[in-house]
Amino acid sequence: MPLIPLHDANPRVYIRAHFVTIGLVVANFAVFLAVQGMSEAQFFDAIIGYSVVPARMFEGVPLPTDAQGVTPLMSLITYQFLHGGWAHVIFNMLFLWVFGDNIEDAMGHARFLLFFLICGAMGALVHGLIDTTSTTPVIGASGSISGVLGAYLMLYPRARLLVLAFVFIPLRLPAVMVIGTFFAQDLIWAATSSSAALGVAVWAHIGGFITGALLVIYMRNPRVPLFHKPPEPWGKK
């Protein structure tokens, strides 16, 4: 990961507290910790039953007879709260924490929650359509958070971000450069099939990102302009 975002100089304007963003972060960590406490058999059932499995979604492949789970349609929501390891959940939640509050501010609490879930669902559908016969479970909030990044790019491309480059070099860069780097990386991985070797559902990222970039046009508060330039001073939100 070439750039790790830590903070953005982009204060909230319309909401006092980002309740939904905080709630999503708490929910994701709570589910992750609950799953980590399961036995190996329970963990397997949770991943199979609550993740998105393209072959189950599009080809009607059934769950194993002894596995519990939700319907394929509901799995478009539940998969967003499952993560494969500490690095997976921590990096996803870091991105949500840095970028989510401003999108919640621009949309309002209820619309932001709906936006988040739609982006995740669309990301999973795009991923599944690339290979409808795949039996590999898809988990994680990356599609949803990619939607948040797409929306952020549409609203605040010039916002200044504090990032760590190559893990230890602190830099202040515009959002368009940081988010553009991640999206370009996804496109390269998709074009070269590198994501399969890395175990990354890159098409879920791309699908979520495009969905977020489009949805924000219609779901944002009309008072929030596209391609807005936040105030220059660097400070805490």
DAHUPE-V418393 format. One line per field, one symbol per residue. psi: psi as a letter, one per 30 degrees, with the letter a starting at -180 (. if undefined). burial: b if it has 9 or more other ideal C-beta (glycine too) atoms within 8 Angstrom, else e. Layout:
BEGIN
psi = ???
burial = ???
END
This chain:
BEGIN
psi = jekjkelkiilkefkekieeeeeeeeeeeeeeeeefflleeeeeeeeefflkjeeeeffgkllkfgklalleefffeeffgklfleeeeeeeeeeeeefeeeeeeffleeeeeeeeeeeeeeeeeeeefejffkgkkkllgeeeeeeeeeeeefehfgkkkkljkhefjkljlleeeeeeeeeeeeeeeefggfeeefhkiefeeeeeeeeeeeefefflkffjllhkjlkekkal.
burial = eebbbbebbbebebbeebebbbebbebbbebbeebeebeeeebbbbbbbbbbbbbbbbbeeeeeeebebeebeebbbbbbebbeeeebbebbbbbbbbbbbbbbbbbbbebbbbbbbbbbbbbbbbbbeeebebeebbbbbbbbbbbbbbbbbbbbbbbbbbbbbeeeeebebbbbebbbbbbebbbbbbeeeebeeeeebbbbbbbbbbbbbbbbbebbeeebeeeeebeeeeeee
END
